[in-house]
Amino acid sequence: MTEAAPPPGLTVEAKRSDEAVIRIRGLRTQFGPQIIHDNLDLDVTKGEVLGVVGGSGTGKSVLLRTIVGLQRPTAGSIELLGADVLSLTDQAKEALRTRTGVLFQDGALFSSLTVAENIQVPMREHTDLPQELMDELAELKIAMVGLPPDAAGKYPSELSGGMRKRAGLARALSLDPEIVFLDEPTAGLDPIGAAAFDQLILSLQKSLGLTVFMVTHDLDSLAAICDRIAALIDKKVRVATMAEHLRDDDPWLHEYFHGPRARAALDAKASRVSA
Ligand SMILES: Nc1ncnc2c1ncn2[C@@H]1O[C@H](COP(=O)(O)OP(=O)(O)OP(=O)(O)O)[C@@H](O)[C@H]1O
């Protein structure tokens, strides 16, 4: 079947931007006199892995929280999966929440619940599935993130840091979201654990067709799995591929992407590609 021609007046550019699952325009975020984002625009395309970087305090986590509706901006518009986040009814907000998953920096698991119960929290909140089915789904999510089956009955305190991250990811995937938001998913993991977590994110992204919005400081993650990188600079984002950022002469980008750690990450990527 041939693709239908776009309606008159719809340009190729407009057609392409229709694929944006997150579209931010003119975002301004301010805490008292402190302006964090100013006239920030960002499009995130369906199915991409977007890395979000920036110096400490530039507003990466606030941006994530604002997109998922946990923080209200001072001005601007945010479209998430076609819905205008800032004017939704509570009911529509709930419905949108079932289509997104969030992994906060510390995993944010409930310490008094087992891993399976943690994974079932969003199911209980948003569905009325019978317990038996929720148990089966929790088992499936546990397998998907590479945890052993006996992790289901364990409490977060009984897991290693890497396992807790995986459990947090399983909970973020609880309702089969279309977009996952990850806040520094590899922070606190050793390099081997971090690389394994990167590969897990990449394989889930590919098999589930997820869009991934990932705040990170981890240059290895950026090099290994991100399609594009949004750098928070001067209260706005500059979105480009890693190769393009490497050619940018902005001082922060230059220091970030040309320092010794960046070179090591790029060398590691180059040797993976040539292997
Ligand atoms: N609820 C809040 N009230 C007041 N100020 C806040 C609030 N949340 C964040 N901030 C401020 O906004 C700025 C951006 O915070 P954010 O956590 O987004 O930074 P970040 O880029 O994620 O930093 P880091 O890389 O250090 O985690 C910081 O100066 C922070 O103190």
The ligand as an ORCA input file, in Angstrom:
! r2SCAN-3c Opt
* xyz 0 1
  N      11.072     22.399     44.255
  C      12.078     23.234     44.128
  N      12.070     24.437     44.730
  C      13.082     25.315     44.571
  N      14.172     25.087     43.812
  C      14.240     23.904     43.193
  C      13.208     22.914     43.302
  N      13.556     21.839     42.556
  C      14.747     22.139     42.010
  N      15.155     23.357     42.377
  C      16.389     24.026     41.937
  O      16.399     23.985     40.511
  C      17.729     23.812     40.022
  C      17.753     22.647     39.057
  O      17.567     21.442     39.786
  P      17.696     20.003     39.115
  O      17.523     19.017     40.214
  O      16.797     19.897     37.958
  O      19.196     20.040     38.617
  P      19.987     18.936     37.799
  O      20.392     19.529     36.499
  O      19.181     17.673     37.723
  O      21.260     18.775     38.728
  P      22.170     17.526     39.159
  O      22.928     17.115     37.934
  O      23.063     18.095     40.194
  O      21.251     16.444     39.678
  C      18.622     23.636     41.252
  O      19.233     24.870     41.527
  C      17.647     23.275     42.354
  O      18.102     23.700     43.593
*
